[in-house]
Amino acid sequence: MTQTEADLRSRTFTWSDPMLNAAEVGRRGGLELLQAMSRGELPAPPVTHLLGTGRLEAEAGRVVVTLEPREYHYNPLGTVHGGVLATLLDTATGCAVHSTLPAGMGYTTLDLNTKFLRPASIASGVLTCEGTVISKGRRTALAQAQITDARGGLVAHATSTCMLFEL
């Protein structure tokens, strides 16, 4: 079966130079950087435009990110692709860790252990992903995140280990 032009959909997005934020990592602590992005004082990273994520809330050791499922998030089964959900979980765990770091410190995800508990779709309403830091040492940090649907149902859960380093 081929698609007709009437069946095709389109999406266009723009983003700012990601190096604007990268330059701020050496000058601002993680929490200050994330809060500046949430207030619109600094541009959101390109991946947020790619995924179409919504609001970002950040406090020390805790981050909340939202996503309203759209067709462009779908897999062939008509539900949000697991990779989209994993990216949302990785964002929340990583940003929660970032919110605890001083200026000049960076992080990278070493692992992301993800459990998908129920499918998400447009009918799920806005997905809310909350990430929190469980433990932070000098070289690594452990964080967790969970995605809930608009009714409060648990969609997915993840734990992540992040490596910490000086920039």
Secondary structure, 3 states (H helix, E strand, C coil): CCCCHHHCCCCCCCCCCCHHHHHHHCCCCHHHHHHHHHCCCCCCCHHHHHHCEEEEEEECCEEEEEECCCHHHECCCCCECHHHHHHHHHHHHHHHHHCCCCCCEEEEEEEEEEEECCCCCHHHCCEEEEEEEEEECCCEEEEEEEEECCCCCEEEEEEEEEEEEEC
